[in-house]
Amino acid sequence: MPSPRPFARPLKLYALGHALLLVGVGVMQATGSMLPMALGASACLMLTVPLVRQFALRKASSTRRL
């Protein structure tokens, strides 16, 4: 079974973070509370970390080859 592309999982997590942010905005609109959007934004930020790490690992491995 071939391994999936290295960015597949981090991109899915990144998209999930943005979806949670949009859900937070919708709940904020419905309830009038800022807490759901703050929680969604926090989740969005945390779920961006794997993608940033993947970019950093890729850049580090390409500089070692030079």
PDB file of N, CA, C and O in Angstrom:
ATOM      1  N   MET A   1       0.851  -1.181   0.000  1.00  0.00           N
ATOM      2  CA  MET A   1       0.000   0.000   0.000  1.00  0.00           C
ATOM      3  C   MET A   1       0.891   1.238   0.000  1.00  0.00           C
ATOM      4  O   MET A   1       1.697   1.410   0.915  1.00  0.00           O
ATOM      5  N   PRO A   2       0.766   2.097  -0.997  1.00  0.00           N
ATOM      6  CA  PRO A   2       1.624   3.281  -1.045  1.00  0.00           C
ATOM      7  C   PRO A   2       1.275   4.275   0.056  1.00  0.00           C
ATOM      8  O   PRO A   2       0.112   4.455   0.418  1.00  0.00           O
ATOM      9  N   SER A   3       2.312   4.910   0.569  1.00  0.00           N
ATOM     10  CA  SER A   3       2.075   5.900   1.628  1.00  0.00           C
ATOM     11  C   SER A   3       1.474   7.171   1.031  1.00  0.00           C
ATOM     12  O   SER A   3       1.830   7.561  -0.081  1.00  0.00           O
ATOM     13  N   PRO A   4       0.574   7.812   1.757  1.00  0.00           N
ATOM     14  CA  PRO A   4      -0.034   9.041   1.246  1.00  0.00           C
ATOM     15  C   PRO A   4       1.003  10.159   1.197  1.00  0.00           C
ATOM     16  O   PRO A   4       2.056  10.078   1.829  1.00  0.00           O
ATOM     17  N   ARG A   5       0.694  11.170   0.458  1.00  0.00           N
ATOM     18  CA  ARG A   5       1.609  12.311   0.370  1.00  0.00           C
ATOM     19  C   ARG A   5       1.869  12.864   1.760  1.00  0.00           C
ATOM     20  O   ARG A   5       0.992  12.802   2.622  1.00  0.00           O
ATOM     21  N   PRO A   6       3.070  13.407   1.996  1.00  0.00           N
ATOM     22  CA  PRO A   6       3.405  13.874   3.343  1.00  0.00           C
ATOM     23  C   PRO A   6       2.543  15.037   3.828  1.00  0.00           C
ATOM     24  O   PRO A   6       2.431  15.250   5.035  1.00  0.00           O
ATOM     25  N   PHE A   7       1.937  15.785   2.924  1.00  0.00           N
ATOM     26  CA  PHE A   7       1.133  16.937   3.329  1.00  0.00           C
ATOM     27  C   PHE A   7      -0.348  16.611   3.464  1.00  0.00           C
ATOM     28  O   PHE A   7      -1.136  17.499   3.787  1.00  0.00           O
ATOM     29  N   ALA A   8      -0.748  15.377   3.229  1.00  0.00           N
ATOM     30  CA  ALA A   8      -2.171  15.039   3.242  1.00  0.00           C
ATOM     31  C   ALA A   8      -2.795  15.267   4.617  1.00  0.00           C
ATOM     32  O   ALA A   8      -3.810  15.955   4.724  1.00  0.00           O
ATOM     33  N   ARG A   9      -2.208  14.704   5.662  1.00  0.00           N
ATOM     34  CA  ARG A   9      -2.794  14.848   7.000  1.00  0.00           C
ATOM     35  C   ARG A   9      -2.698  16.280   7.520  1.00  0.00           C
ATOM     36  O   ARG A   9      -3.688  16.797   8.037  1.00  0.00           O
ATOM     37  N   PRO A  10      -1.529  16.952   7.403  1.00  0.00           N
ATOM     38  CA  PRO A  10      -1.490  18.343   7.880  1.00  0.00           C
ATOM     39  C   PRO A  10      -2.478  19.260   7.155  1.00  0.00           C
ATOM     40  O   PRO A  10      -3.032  20.173   7.768  1.00  0.00           O
ATOM     41  N   LEU A  11      -2.701  19.033   5.881  1.00  0.00           N
ATOM     42  CA  LEU A  11      -3.667  19.868   5.159  1.00  0.00           C
ATOM     43  C   LEU A  11      -5.097  19.599   5.612  1.00  0.00           C
ATOM     44  O   LEU A  11      -5.917  20.514   5.676  1.00  0.00           O
ATOM     45  N   LYS A  12      -5.390  18.344   5.925  1.00  0.00           N
ATOM     46  CA  LYS A  12      -6.726  18.023   6.444  1.00  0.00           C
ATOM     47  C   LYS A  12      -6.940  18.686   7.804  1.00  0.00           C
ATOM     48  O   LYS A  12      -8.019  19.210   8.080  1.00  0.00           O
ATOM     49  N   LEU A  13      -5.910  18.661   8.654  1.00  0.00           N
ATOM     50  CA  LEU A  13      -6.025  19.308   9.958  1.00  0.00           C
ATOM     51  C   LEU A  13      -6.164  20.822   9.809  1.00  0.00           C
ATOM     52  O   LEU A  13      -6.913  21.455  10.552  1.00  0.00           O
ATOM     53  N   TYR A  14      -5.448  21.396   8.857  1.00  0.00           N
ATOM     54  CA  TYR A  14      -5.539  22.838   8.591  1.00  0.00           C
ATOM     55  C   TYR A  14      -6.962  23.208   8.158  1.00  0.00           C
ATOM     56  O   TYR A  14      -7.529  24.199   8.619  1.00  0.00           O
ATOM     57  N   ALA A  15      -7.519  22.398   7.272  1.00  0.00           N
ATOM     58  CA  ALA A  15      -8.893  22.649   6.809  1.00  0.00           C
ATOM     59  C   ALA A  15      -9.894  22.462   7.948  1.00  0.00           C
ATOM     60  O   ALA A  15     -10.864  23.213   8.050  1.00  0.00           O
ATOM     61  N   LEU A  16      -9.665  21.473   8.793  1.00  0.00           N
ATOM     62  CA  LEU A  16     -10.537  21.264   9.946  1.00  0.00           C
ATOM     63  C   LEU A  16     -10.493  22.470  10.878  1.00  0.00           C
ATOM     64  O   LEU A  16     -11.523  22.879  11.413  1.00  0.00           O
ATOM     65  N   GLY A  17      -9.312  23.036  11.071  1.00  0.00           N
ATOM     66  CA  GLY A  17      -9.193  24.219  11.911  1.00  0.00           C
ATOM     67  C   GLY A  17      -9.996  25.383  11.372  1.00  0.00           C
ATOM     68  O   GLY A  17     -10.653  26.095  12.132  1.00  0.00           O
ATOM     69  N   HIS A  18      -9.948  25.581  10.067  1.00  0.00           N
ATOM     70  CA  HIS A  18     -10.724  26.668   9.475  1.00  0.00           C
ATOM     71  C   HIS A  18     -12.229  26.387   9.542  1.00  0.00           C
ATOM     72  O   HIS A  18     -13.033  27.302   9.718  1.00  0.00           O
ATOM     73  N   ALA A  19     -12.594  25.122   9.401  1.00  0.00           N
ATOM     74  CA  ALA A  19     -14.012  24.772   9.538  1.00  0.00           C
ATOM     75  C   ALA A  19     -14.496  25.047  10.965  1.00  0.00           C
ATOM     76  O   ALA A  19     -15.606  25.543  11.160  1.00  0.00           O
ATOM     77  N   LEU A  20     -13.667  24.726  11.959  1.00  0.00           N
ATOM     78  CA  LEU A  20     -14.037  25.013  13.346  1.00  0.00           C
ATOM     79  C   LEU A  20     -14.146  26.509  13.597  1.00  0.00           C
ATOM     80  O   LEU A  20     -14.989  26.953  14.375  1.00  0.00           O
ATOM     81  N   LEU A  21     -13.302  27.273  12.946  1.00  0.00           N
ATOM     82  CA  LEU A  21     -13.387  28.731  13.073  1.00  0.00           C
ATOM     83  C   LEU A  21     -14.720  29.236  12.520  1.00  0.00           C
ATOM     84  O   LEU A  21     -15.366  30.087  13.131  1.00  0.00           O
ATOM     85  N   LEU A  22     -15.126  28.714  11.373  1.00  0.00           N
ATOM     86  CA  LEU A  22     -16.399  29.129  10.790  1.00  0.00           C
ATOM     87  C   LEU A  22     -17.580  28.686  11.644  1.00  0.00           C
ATOM     88  O   LEU A  22     -18.566  29.413  11.763  1.00  0.00           O
ATOM     89  N   VAL A  23     -17.488  27.508  12.236  1.00  0.00           N
ATOM     90  CA  VAL A  23     -18.542  27.054  13.148  1.00  0.00           C
ATOM     91  C   VAL A  23     -18.613  27.986  14.354  1.00  0.00           C
ATOM     92  O   VAL A  23     -19.698  28.350  14.807  1.00  0.00           O
ATOM     93  N   GLY A  24     -17.446  28.366  14.867  1.00  0.00           N
ATOM     94  CA  GLY A  24     -17.413  29.304  15.989  1.00  0.00           C
ATOM     95  C   GLY A  24     -18.049  30.632  15.649  1.00  0.00           C
ATOM     96  O   GLY A  24     -18.744  31.223  16.476  1.00  0.00           O
ATOM     97  N   VAL A  25     -17.817  31.106  14.436  1.00  0.00           N
ATOM     98  CA  VAL A  25     -18.425  32.361  14.000  1.00  0.00           C
ATOM     99  C   VAL A  25     -19.950  32.213  13.930  1.00  0.00           C
ATOM    100  O   VAL A  25     -20.685  33.112  14.340  1.00  0.00           O
ATOM    101  N   GLY A  26     -20.411  31.090  13.416  1.00  0.00           N
ATOM    102  CA  GLY A  26     -21.858  30.864  13.337  1.00  0.00           C
ATOM    103  C   GLY A  26     -22.513  30.794  14.704  1.00  0.00           C
ATOM    104  O   GLY A  26     -23.589  31.354  14.915  1.00  0.00           O
ATOM    105  N   VAL A  27     -21.862  30.106  15.630  1.00  0.00           N
ATOM    106  CA  VAL A  27     -22.418  30.015  16.985  1.00  0.00           C
ATOM    107  C   VAL A  27     -22.352  31.372  17.667  1.00  0.00           C
ATOM    108  O   VAL A  27     -23.248  31.723  18.434  1.00  0.00           O
ATOM    109  N   MET A  28     -21.295  32.142  17.396  1.00  0.00           N
ATOM    110  CA  MET A  28     -21.202  33.486  17.965  1.00  0.00           C
ATOM    111  C   MET A  28     -22.354  34.355  17.463  1.00  0.00           C
ATOM    112  O   MET A  28     -22.953  35.115  18.224  1.00  0.00           O
ATOM    113  N   GLN A  29     -22.649  34.231  16.188  1.00  0.00           N
ATOM    114  CA  GLN A  29     -23.745  35.001  15.603  1.00  0.00           C
ATOM    115  C   GLN A  29     -25.080  34.617  16.245  1.00  0.00           C
ATOM    116  O   GLN A  29     -25.935  35.470  16.482  1.00  0.00           O
ATOM    117  N   ALA A  30     -25.245  33.331  16.519  1.00  0.00           N
ATOM    118  CA  ALA A  30     -26.512  32.857  17.078  1.00  0.00           C
ATOM    119  C   ALA A  30     -26.669  33.207  18.558  1.00  0.00           C
ATOM    120  O   ALA A  30     -27.768  33.525  19.012  1.00  0.00           O
ATOM    121  N   THR A  31     -25.567  33.147  19.307  1.00  0.00           N
ATOM    122  CA  THR A  31     -25.667  33.336  20.754  1.00  0.00           C
ATOM    123  C   THR A  31     -25.283  34.730  21.224  1.00  0.00           C
ATOM    124  O   THR A  31     -25.707  35.161  22.296  1.00  0.00           O
ATOM    125  N   GLY A  32     -24.490  35.434  20.439  1.00  0.00           N
ATOM    126  CA  GLY A  32     -24.027  36.753  20.853  1.00  0.00           C
ATOM    127  C   GLY A  32     -22.812  36.706  21.769  1.00  0.00           C
ATOM    128  O   GLY A  32     -22.365  37.745  22.256  1.00  0.00           O
ATOM    129  N   SER A  33     -22.277  35.526  22.009  1.00  0.00           N
ATOM    130  CA  SER A  33     -21.112  35.371  22.872  1.00  0.00           C
ATOM    131  C   SER A  33     -19.847  35.281  22.014  1.00  0.00           C
ATOM    132  O   SER A  33     -19.864  34.682  20.939  1.00  0.00           O
ATOM    133  N   MET A  34     -18.763  35.870  22.488  1.00  0.00           N
ATOM    134  CA  MET A  34     -17.493  35.822  21.762  1.00  0.00           C
ATOM    135  C   MET A  34     -16.732  34.522  22.040  1.00  0.00           C
ATOM    136  O   MET A  34     -15.783  34.203  21.323  1.00  0.00           O
ATOM    137  N   LEU A  35     -17.127  33.779  23.054  1.00  0.00           N
ATOM    138  CA  LEU A  35     -16.410  32.572  23.449  1.00  0.00           C
ATOM    139  C   LEU A  35     -16.342  31.518  22.333  1.00  0.00           C
ATOM    140  O   LEU A  35     -15.265  30.958  22.129  1.00  0.00           O
ATOM    141  N   PRO A  36     -17.415  31.214  21.605  1.00  0.00           N
ATOM    142  CA  PRO A  36     -17.297  30.197  20.547  1.00  0.00           C
ATOM    143  C   PRO A  36     -16.294  30.570  19.464  1.00  0.00           C
ATOM    144  O   PRO A  36     -15.572  29.707  18.966  1.00  0.00           O
ATOM    145  N   MET A  37     -16.243  31.844  19.097  1.00  0.00           N
ATOM    146  CA  MET A  37     -15.278  32.245  18.084  1.00  0.00           C
ATOM    147  C   MET A  37     -13.859  32.176  18.626  1.00  0.00           C
ATOM    148  O   MET A  37     -12.936  31.809  17.899  1.00  0.00           O
ATOM    149  N   ALA A  38     -13.677  32.520  19.883  1.00  0.00           N
ATOM    150  CA  ALA A  38     -12.350  32.429  20.487  1.00  0.00           C
ATOM    151  C   ALA A  38     -11.879  30.978  20.533  1.00  0.00           C
ATOM    152  O   ALA A  38     -10.712  30.694  20.264  1.00  0.00           O
ATOM    153  N   LEU A  39     -12.777  30.067  20.871  1.00  0.00           N
ATOM    154  CA  LEU A  39     -12.411  28.654  20.892  1.00  0.00           C
ATOM    155  C   LEU A  39     -12.101  28.145  19.482  1.00  0.00           C
ATOM    156  O   LEU A  39     -11.156  27.380  19.292  1.00  0.00           O
ATOM    157  N   GLY A  40     -12.887  28.565  18.506  1.00  0.00           N
ATOM    158  CA  GLY A  40     -12.632  28.175  17.122  1.00  0.00           C
ATOM    159  C   GLY A  40     -11.315  28.720  16.606  1.00  0.00           C
ATOM    160  O   GLY A  40     -10.591  28.028  15.890  1.00  0.00           O
ATOM    161  N   ALA A  41     -11.000  29.960  16.966  1.00  0.00           N
ATOM    162  CA  ALA A  41      -9.732  30.551  16.536  1.00  0.00           C
ATOM    163  C   ALA A  41      -8.553  29.850  17.192  1.00  0.00           C
ATOM    164  O   ALA A  41      -7.513  29.664  16.559  1.00  0.00           O
ATOM    165  N   SER A  42      -8.701  29.460  18.449  1.00  0.00           N
ATOM    166  CA  SER A  42      -7.641  28.723  19.136  1.00  0.00           C
ATOM    167  C   SER A  42      -7.415  27.367  18.476  1.00  0.00           C
ATOM    168  O   SER A  42      -6.276  26.958  18.255  1.00  0.00           O
ATOM    169  N   ALA A  43      -8.498  26.680  18.166  1.00  0.00           N
ATOM    170  CA  ALA A  43      -8.377  25.381  17.489  1.00  0.00           C
ATOM    171  C   ALA A  43      -7.742  25.553  16.120  1.00  0.00           C
ATOM    172  O   ALA A  43      -6.919  24.735  15.710  1.00  0.00           O
ATOM    173  N   CYS A  44      -8.116  26.603  15.413  1.00  0.00           N
ATOM    174  CA  CYS A  44      -7.551  26.872  14.094  1.00  0.00           C
ATOM    175  C   CYS A  44      -6.038  27.073  14.195  1.00  0.00           C
ATOM    176  O   CYS A  44      -5.279  26.540  13.386  1.00  0.00           O
ATOM    177  N   LEU A  45      -5.616  27.828  15.172  1.00  0.00           N
ATOM    178  CA  LEU A  45      -4.191  28.076  15.355  1.00  0.00           C
ATOM    179  C   LEU A  45      -3.450  26.789  15.718  1.00  0.00           C
ATOM    180  O   LEU A  45      -2.379  26.514  15.175  1.00  0.00           O
ATOM    181  N   MET A  46      -4.011  26.011  16.624  1.00  0.00           N
ATOM    182  CA  MET A  46      -3.352  24.767  17.032  1.00  0.00           C
ATOM    183  C   MET A  46      -3.292  23.749  15.891  1.00  0.00           C
ATOM    184  O   MET A  46      -2.315  23.009  15.776  1.00  0.00           O
ATOM    185  N   LEU A  47      -4.311  23.706  15.060  1.00  0.00           N
ATOM    186  CA  LEU A  47      -4.326  22.743  13.962  1.00  0.00           C
ATOM    187  C   LEU A  47      -3.496  23.208  12.765  1.00  0.00           C
ATOM    188  O   LEU A  47      -3.346  22.462  11.797  1.00  0.00           O
ATOM    189  N   THR A  48      -2.960  24.414  12.813  1.00  0.00           N
ATOM    190  CA  THR A  48      -2.053  24.897  11.778  1.00  0.00           C
ATOM    191  C   THR A  48      -0.618  24.431  12.046  1.00  0.00           C
ATOM    192  O   THR A  48       0.195  24.365  11.125  1.00  0.00           O
ATOM    193  N   VAL A  49      -0.311  24.112  13.291  1.00  0.00           N
ATOM    194  CA  VAL A  49       1.051  23.739  13.685  1.00  0.00           C
ATOM    195  C   VAL A  49       1.596  22.546  12.895  1.00  0.00           C
ATOM    196  O   VAL A  49       2.743  22.617  12.454  1.00  0.00           O
ATOM    197  N   PRO A  50       0.851  21.456  12.687  1.00  0.00           N
ATOM    198  CA  PRO A  50       1.427  20.345  11.915  1.00  0.00           C
ATOM    199  C   PRO A  50       1.842  20.738  10.497  1.00  0.00           C
ATOM    200  O   PRO A  50       2.842  20.237   9.984  1.00  0.00           O
ATOM    201  N   LEU A  51       1.091  21.618   9.870  1.00  0.00           N
ATOM    202  CA  LEU A  51       1.453  22.056   8.520  1.00  0.00           C
ATOM    203  C   LEU A  51       2.732  22.880   8.548  1.00  0.00           C
ATOM    204  O   LEU A  51       3.596  22.714   7.688  1.00  0.00           O
ATOM    205  N   VAL A  52       2.857  23.759   9.521  1.00  0.00           N
ATOM    206  CA  VAL A  52       4.073  24.568   9.646  1.00  0.00           C
ATOM    207  C   VAL A  52       5.276  23.673   9.922  1.00  0.00           C
ATOM    208  O   VAL A  52       6.351  23.884   9.360  1.00  0.00           O
ATOM    209  N   ARG A  53       5.097  22.675  10.788  1.00  0.00           N
ATOM    210  CA  ARG A  53       6.190  21.731  11.072  1.00  0.00           C
ATOM    211  C   ARG A  53       6.600  20.973   9.820  1.00  0.00           C
ATOM    212  O   ARG A  53       7.788  20.755   9.583  1.00  0.00           O
ATOM    213  N   GLN A  54       5.618  20.570   9.017  1.00  0.00           N
ATOM    214  CA  GLN A  54       5.926  19.847   7.777  1.00  0.00           C
ATOM    215  C   GLN A  54       6.739  20.722   6.834  1.00  0.00           C
ATOM    216  O   GLN A  54       7.699  20.252   6.224  1.00  0.00           O
ATOM    217  N   PHE A  55       6.361  21.994   6.709  1.00  0.00           N
ATOM    218  CA  PHE A  55       7.138  22.921   5.876  1.00  0.00           C
ATOM    219  C   PHE A  55       8.548  23.089   6.422  1.00  0.00           C
ATOM    220  O   PHE A  55       9.512  23.121   5.657  1.00  0.00           O
ATOM    221  N   ALA A  56       8.676  23.199   7.752  1.00  0.00           N
ATOM    222  CA  ALA A  56       9.996  23.378   8.359  1.00  0.00           C
ATOM    223  C   ALA A  56      10.869  22.140   8.148  1.00  0.00           C
ATOM    224  O   ALA A  56      12.055  22.265   7.845  1.00  0.00           O
ATOM    225  N   LEU A  57      10.293  20.952   8.306  1.00  0.00           N
ATOM    226  CA  LEU A  57      11.059  19.726   8.080  1.00  0.00           C
ATOM    227  C   LEU A  57      11.504  19.616   6.631  1.00  0.00           C
ATOM    228  O   LEU A  57      12.626  19.200   6.342  1.00  0.00           O
ATOM    229  N   ARG A  58      10.625  19.988   5.739  1.00  0.00           N
ATOM    230  CA  ARG A  58      10.967  19.923   4.312  1.00  0.00           C
ATOM    231  C   ARG A  58      12.097  20.891   3.973  1.00  0.00           C
ATOM    232  O   ARG A  58      13.008  20.563   3.213  1.00  0.00           O
ATOM    233  N   LYS A  59      12.021  22.083   4.548  1.00  0.00           N
ATOM    234  CA  LYS A  59      13.071  23.062   4.285  1.00  0.00           C
ATOM    235  C   LYS A  59      14.389  22.628   4.911  1.00  0.00           C
ATOM    236  O   LYS A  59      15.447  22.795   4.304  1.00  0.00           O
ATOM    237  N   ALA A  60      14.337  22.076   6.115  1.00  0.00           N
ATOM    238  CA  ALA A  60      15.557  21.621   6.789  1.00  0.00           C
ATOM    239  C   ALA A  60      16.212  20.475   6.031  1.00  0.00           C
ATOM    240  O   ALA A  60      17.437  20.427   5.921  1.00  0.00           O
ATOM    241  N   SER A  61      15.407  19.552   5.507  1.00  0.00           N
ATOM    242  CA  SER A  61      15.978  18.424   4.776  1.00  0.00           C
ATOM    243  C   SER A  61      16.561  18.875   3.445  1.00  0.00           C
ATOM    244  O   SER A  61      17.533  18.284   2.974  1.00  0.00           O
ATOM    245  N   SER A  62      15.994  19.906   2.826  1.00  0.00           N
ATOM    246  CA  SER A  62      16.546  20.372   1.556  1.00  0.00           C
ATOM    247  C   SER A  62      17.832  21.155   1.766  1.00  0.00           C
ATOM    248  O   SER A  62      18.694  21.147   0.887  1.00  0.00           O
ATOM    249  N   THR A  63      17.993  21.828   2.897  1.00  0.00           N
ATOM    250  CA  THR A  63      19.240  22.556   3.141  1.00  0.00           C
ATOM    251  C   THR A  63      20.365  21.603   3.538  1.00  0.00           C
ATOM    252  O   THR A  63      21.533  21.921   3.313  1.00  0.00           O
ATOM    253  N   ARG A  64      20.052  20.451   4.118  1.00  0.00           N
ATOM    254  CA  ARG A  64      21.076  19.479   4.469  1.00  0.00           C
ATOM    255  C   ARG A  64      21.674  18.825   3.229  1.00  0.00           C
ATOM    256  O   ARG A  64      22.849  18.458   3.226  1.00  0.00           O
ATOM    257  N   ARG A  65      20.877  18.679   2.184  1.00  0.00           N
ATOM    258  CA  ARG A  65      21.367  18.056   0.966  1.00  0.00           C
ATOM    259  C   ARG A  65      22.358  18.940   0.228  1.00  0.00           C
ATOM    260  O   ARG A  65      23.181  18.436  -0.536  1.00  0.00           O
ATOM    261  N   LEU A  66      22.298  20.226   0.438  1.00  0.00           N
ATOM    262  CA  LEU A  66      23.192  21.139  -0.289  1.00  0.00           C
ATOM    263  C   LEU A  66      24.521  21.099   0.311  1.00  0.00           C
ATOM    264  O   LEU A  66      25.426  21.794  -0.149  1.00  0.00           O
TER     265      LEU A  66
END
